[in-house]
Amino acid sequence: MADSTRKLRPSVLARWQLDRDEERMRRMPTLLERKRARLEVSPFAFLRGTAPLFYRVLRLAPRLARGPDDEGWLCGDLHLENFGVYRPDRPARAERVAFDLNDVDEAFVGPLHLDVLRILTSALLAARGWGSTASEALDLAGELLDGYRRIRGPGRSPPPPPPVAHLLAQVAARKRRALLDSRTRIAGHHRRFDIGARYARLSRPARSAIVRAFGRYGAEEAAREEIPAERFRVIDVAFRIAGTGSLGTFRVAVLVRGHGGRDGAWMFDLKAAGEPAGARFATRRPEPGPARVVEAVRTLLRRPPVMLGTLRALGHGLVVRRLTPQEDRLDWAAMSAAHRPACLAYLGALTGAAHRRGARRRLGPLRDPDARRLLDGAVELAGLHEATALAHAALSRR
């Protein structure tokens, strides 16, 4: 048996993932157990939390990575859950919230079709989790691919389908207090992060370093926004526990004065940015720090999120973004089966629009043979990830 074929066995891939997570979280056993539990939820959840494994498979089976020569900025970790609502920077009155890509931490410049391959794989796995038959799953993935093909060429972006429009209207009315109540507790005259499932304490030296670094970011942001610097005065700092694939990444939450009072505070997420999972497929050497992520956001999104920036603290380059109560995602499991095709086509269209903005040259239509190859590759990758998810669960139990 060839070495590359042996390495593609589900049990071998599962062991590679387990070893990688254990190495990254050897000092955080609680987070390791949390990640294992989240990966076991479904094959789709396993795909979401193992982007490096996806690219490892493509390196071991280069035929699956073949596709059109078009290159540019790609999301790098594209799947159905990496789209959502956020507040854009300097929003227009008619567009106070936006629905688009909401996580490009793994972005790099490379072959654009790798994004399509990954999101198609996620659609197939998610559809099986919704109870779709094999034929229905293929049809749903085909809707996503068709939406991508229409917008990648000369097509125009469609209007948001009903579930997206409803979500946008629903979150637009949310208040800051709801977000604060869900993540903080009141202590005296101020709020503090609620230490537990979402947040953990930092050492006093670490807190001091974050406060100093955030102070520099706040001064720059206050000048840019022409608002009082006092709004960025730090009230509390905590280690943030969030995500699946990003568990084990250095991540900090910062609570600042904002508009003042108990319900006027702002929350910020500070997340370390290293080398992207698909770096070996990059056609331009990826920047190792947070500047890469910020450049990708400003390139791929029509409207970047509010108060996006970078800072450096405790040896980490950190992407800074403000958390808002409007952030939310589609609930695919609760969605009517009749609405899923249009929503998947819409995600395909958003992907095509992002690729048009990030492409190095004008994109032409995706040819039928290339589209078939991508869907066939996604079918193979979906099967391999489902088998590896089972092998991962079996190894974890031992």
C-alpha positions in Angstrom: 0.0 0.0 0.0 1.4 3.4 -1.0 2.3 5.7 1.9 -0.1 8.4 0.8 -3.0 5.9 0.6 -2.2 4.6 4.1 -2.2 8.1 5.4 -5.7 8.6 3.9 -7.2 5.8 6.0 -9.9 7.3 8.4 -8.2 5.8 11.5 -4.8 7.4 10.5 -6.4 10.8 9.8 -8.3 10.6 13.1 -5.1 9.9 15.0 -3.4 12.8 13.3 -6.2 15.1 14.4 -6.2 13.8 17.9 -2.4 14.2 18.2 -2.6 17.8 16.8 -5.3 18.8 19.2 -3.5 17.3 22.2 -0.3 19.1 21.3 -2.1 22.5 20.9 -4.1 22.1 24.1 -1.8 20.1 26.3 -2.0 22.8 29.0 -5.7 23.2 28.6 -7.2 19.7 29.1 -10.7 21.1 29.7 -10.7 22.7 26.3 -9.5 19.5 24.7 -12.4 17.6 26.1 -14.8 20.3 25.0 -13.4 20.2 21.4 -13.7 16.4 21.3 -17.3 16.7 22.5 -18.1 19.2 19.8 -16.5 17.2 17.0 -18.6 14.2 18.0 -21.9 16.1 17.4 -22.1 15.2 13.7 -19.8 14.7 10.6 -20.6 18.3 9.7 -19.4 19.6 13.1 -16.3 17.5 12.6 -15.6 19.2 9.3 -16.2 22.6 10.8 -13.6 22.0 13.5 -10.9 20.4 11.5 -9.9 22.8 8.6 -6.2 21.7 8.8 -7.3 18.1 8.3 -9.2 19.1 5.2 -6.1 20.6 3.6 -4.0 17.6 4.7 -6.3 15.3 2.8 -5.9 17.5 -0.3 -2.1 17.3 0.0 -2.3 13.5 0.3 -4.7 13.3 -2.6 -3.7 16.1 -5.1 -6.3 15.0 -7.6 -9.0 16.2 -5.3 -7.4 19.7 -5.2 -7.4 20.1 -9.0 -9.6 22.8 -10.5 -9.6 26.1 -12.5 -6.5 28.3 -12.5 -8.3 31.3 -11.0 -6.7 32.6 -7.9 -7.3 35.4 -5.3 -8.4 35.9 -1.7 -10.4 33.0 -0.4 -12.1 32.4 2.9 -10.0 29.3 3.6 -12.5 27.7 6.0 -15.7 28.0 4.1 -18.7 26.1 5.4 -22.4 26.8 6.0 -21.9 28.2 9.5 -19.3 30.8 8.4 -22.0 33.1 7.2 -24.0 35.3 9.5 -25.3 38.7 10.5 -23.0 41.5 11.8 -23.0 45.3 12.1 -21.0 46.9 9.3 -18.7 49.8 9.8 -20.4 53.2 9.2 -23.7 51.6 8.2 -26.2 53.4 5.9 -29.6 54.0 7.3 -31.1 51.4 5.1 -28.5 48.8 6.0 -27.8 48.8 9.7 -27.0 45.1 9.6 -25.5 42.9 6.9 -25.5 39.1 6.1 -22.2 37.8 4.6 -19.1 35.9 5.5 -18.4 36.3 9.2 -15.1 34.3 9.7 -12.1 34.6 7.4 -9.4 33.8 10.0 -8.0 31.1 7.6 -8.0 33.4 4.5 -5.1 33.3 2.1 -4.4 34.0 -1.6 -4.7 30.8 -3.6 -6.9 28.7 -5.9 -10.5 30.0 -5.4 -12.1 26.6 -6.2 -10.8 25.3 -2.8 -13.4 27.4 -1.1 -16.1 25.9 -3.3 -14.9 22.4 -2.7 -15.0 22.9 1.1 -18.4 24.5 1.2 -19.9 21.9 -1.1 -18.5 19.2 1.2 -20.1 21.0 4.2 -23.5 21.2 2.4 -23.5 17.4 1.7 -22.6 16.6 5.3 -25.1 19.1 6.7 -27.9 17.8 4.4 -27.4 14.3 5.7 -27.7 15.6 9.2 -31.0 17.3 8.3 -32.4 13.8 7.3 -32.1 14.4 3.5 -31.7 11.4 1.3 -28.5 11.0 -0.7 -30.2 12.3 -3.9 -31.7 15.3 -1.9 -28.3 16.1 -0.5 -26.8 16.2 -4.0 -29.6 18.4 -5.2 -29.0 20.8 -2.3 -25.3 21.0 -3.0 -26.2 21.6 -6.6 -28.3 24.6 -5.7 -25.3 26.1 -3.8 -23.0 25.4 -6.8 -25.5 27.0 -9.2 -25.8 30.1 -7.1 -22.0 30.4 -7.1 -21.8 29.9 -10.8 -24.4 32.6 -11.6 -22.7 35.3 -9.5 -19.1 34.3 -10.3 -19.8 35.2 -14.0 -21.8 38.2 -15.1 -24.8 37.6 -12.9 -26.2 39.9 -10.3 -26.6 39.1 -6.6 -30.1 37.9 -5.7 -32.2 39.4 -2.9 -32.0 37.7 0.5 -34.3 34.7 0.7 -37.1 34.8 3.3 -35.1 33.1 6.2 -32.2 35.6 5.7 -34.5 38.6 5.4 -36.4 37.5 8.6 -33.1 37.0 10.5 -31.9 40.5 9.5 -35.2 42.1 10.6 -35.2 40.1 13.8 -31.6 41.0 15.0 -31.8 44.6 14.0 -34.1 45.3 17.0 -31.8 43.7 19.5 -30.4 45.8 22.3 -27.0 45.9 23.8 -28.3 44.9 27.3 -29.4 41.5 26.0 -25.8 40.7 25.0 -24.4 42.0 28.2 -26.9 40.1 30.4 -25.9 36.8 28.6 -22.2 37.2 29.1 -21.6 39.4 32.2 -22.7 39.9 35.8 -23.2 43.1 37.7 -20.7 43.7 40.5 -21.2 47.0 42.3 -21.4 49.9 39.7 -19.9 47.9 36.9 -20.3 44.7 34.9 -17.7 41.9 34.9 -17.4 38.8 32.7 -19.2 35.8 34.0 -16.4 33.3 34.6 -17.5 29.8 33.7 -18.4 28.1 30.3 -17.6 31.2 28.1 -14.8 32.9 30.1 -11.8 32.0 32.2 -9.6 34.2 34.4 -6.3 35.6 33.2 -3.3 36.1 35.4 -2.7 39.7 36.7 0.4 40.2 34.4 -1.6 39.0 31.4 -4.5 41.3 32.2 -2.1 44.3 32.6 -0.5 43.6 29.2 -3.9 43.4 27.5 -5.0 46.6 29.1 -1.9 48.4 27.9 -2.1 47.1 24.4 -5.8 47.7 24.1 -5.3 51.3 25.3 -3.2 51.9 22.2 -5.8 50.4 20.0 -8.5 52.4 21.7 -6.7 55.7 21.3 -6.3 55.1 17.5 -9.9 54.0 17.1 -11.2 57.0 19.0 -9.3 59.3 16.8 -10.5 57.5 13.6 -14.2 57.5 14.8 -13.9 61.0 16.3 -15.4 59.8 19.6 -14.1 60.3 23.2 -11.2 58.0 24.1 -12.9 57.4 27.5 -15.3 55.0 25.7 -12.4 52.6 25.3 -11.5 52.6 29.0 -11.1 48.9 30.0 -13.4 47.6 32.8 -12.6 43.9 32.6 -10.6 41.3 30.7 -11.0 37.5 30.5 -9.8 34.6 28.4 -12.6 33.8 25.9 -13.7 30.2 25.2 -15.5 30.1 21.9 -15.6 28.2 18.5 -14.7 24.7 17.6 -11.7 24.7 15.3 -10.3 27.7 17.1 -10.4 26.1 20.6 -6.9 26.3 21.9 -6.2 29.6 20.1 -5.2 32.5 22.3 -8.4 34.5 22.6 -9.4 37.4 25.0 -12.6 39.3 25.7 -12.3 43.0 26.7 -15.2 44.9 28.3 -14.9 48.7 28.0 -16.9 51.7 29.2 -18.7 52.4 25.9 -21.6 54.8 26.4 -21.3 54.4 30.2 -23.5 53.0 32.8 -24.3 49.3 33.4 -25.9 48.8 30.1 -23.7 51.0 27.9 -20.6 48.9 27.9 -19.0 47.5 24.7 -17.4 44.1 24.3 -14.4 43.3 22.1 -13.0 40.0 20.9 -9.2 39.7 20.5 -8.1 36.6 18.7 -4.6 35.4 17.7 -3.9 35.0 14.0 -1.2 32.6 12.9 -0.5 30.7 9.7 -3.7 29.7 7.8 -4.7 26.1 7.6 -4.3 26.0 3.8 -1.0 27.9 3.7 0.7 25.2 1.6 -1.8 25.9 -1.2 -1.1 29.7 -1.1 0.2 31.3 -4.3 1.2 34.3 -2.3 3.1 33.8 1.0 0.6 34.5 3.8 1.3 37.2 6.3 1.8 35.4 9.7 -0.1 37.9 11.8 -3.5 39.6 12.1 -2.9 42.0 9.2 -3.6 39.1 6.8 -7.0 38.6 8.3 -7.9 42.3 8.2 -6.8 42.6 4.6 -8.9 39.6 3.7 -12.0 41.0 5.5 -11.7 44.4 3.7 -11.2 42.6 0.4 -13.8 39.9 0.5 -16.7 41.7 2.2 -18.6 44.6 0.6 -19.0 46.1 4.0 -16.4 45.3 6.7 -17.6 44.9 10.3 -17.5 47.7 12.9 -14.3 48.6 14.7 -12.0 46.0 13.1 -8.3 46.3 13.9 -5.2 44.7 15.2 -2.9 44.8 18.1 0.0 42.9 19.7 0.2 41.6 23.2 1.8 38.8 25.2 3.7 37.7 22.0 0.5 37.3 20.0 -0.7 39.2 17.0 -4.4 39.7 17.6 -7.4 40.6 15.4 -9.7 43.0 17.2 -13.4 43.3 16.6 -16.3 44.7 18.5 -19.0 42.2 19.5 -22.6 43.4 18.9 -26.0 42.0 19.8 -26.9 41.7 16.1 -24.5 38.8 15.4 -26.4 35.6 14.6 -26.6 32.8 12.1 -29.2 30.8 10.2 -30.8 27.9 12.1 -30.5 25.3 9.4 -32.0 22.5 11.4 -35.1 24.5 12.3 -35.5 25.9 8.8 -38.3 24.6 6.5 -37.0 22.1 4.0 -38.7 24.2 1.3 -36.5 27.2 2.1 -33.1 25.4 2.2 -32.5 25.4 -1.6 -32.9 29.2 -1.9 -30.7 29.8 1.2 -28.0 27.5 -0.1 -28.1 29.2 -3.5 -27.8 32.6 -1.7 -24.7 31.4 0.2 -23.3 30.3 -3.2 -24.0 33.8 -4.6 -22.3 35.5 -1.6 -19.2 33.2 -2.2 -19.2 34.1 -5.8 -19.4 37.8 -5.0 -16.6 37.6 -2.5 -14.4 35.8 -5.0 -15.1 38.4 -7.6 -13.9 41.1 -5.2 -10.8 39.1 -4.2 -9.8 37.7 -7.6 -6.5 38.7 -9.2 -8.1 39.0 -12.6 -11.7 39.1 -13.9 -13.4 35.8 -13.4 -15.2 34.0 -16.2 -18.0 31.5 -15.9 -17.2 28.2 -14.2 -17.3 25.5 -16.9 -19.5 22.5 -16.7 -16.6 20.0 -16.4 -15.0 22.0 -13.6 -18.4 22.2 -11.8 -18.8 18.4 -12.1 -15.3 17.8 -10.8 -15.9 20.0 -7.8 -19.1 18.2 -6.9 -17.6 14.8 -7.4 -14.6 15.8 -5.2 -17.0 17.0 -2.5 -18.8 13.7 -2.5 -15.5 11.9 -1.9 -14.4 14.3 0.7 -17.8 14.1 2.5 -17.5 10.3 2.7 -14.0 10.5 4.0 -14.8 13.1 6.7 -17.8 11.1 7.8 -15.7 7.9 8.2 -12.9 9.9 9.9 -15.4 11.5 12.3 -16.5 7.9 13.4 -12.9 6.8 13.7 -12.1 9.9 15.8 -14.9 9.2 18.2 -13.8 5.6 18.6 -10.2 6.6 19.3 -11.4 9.3 21.8 -13.4 6.7 23.7 -10.3 4.6 24.2 
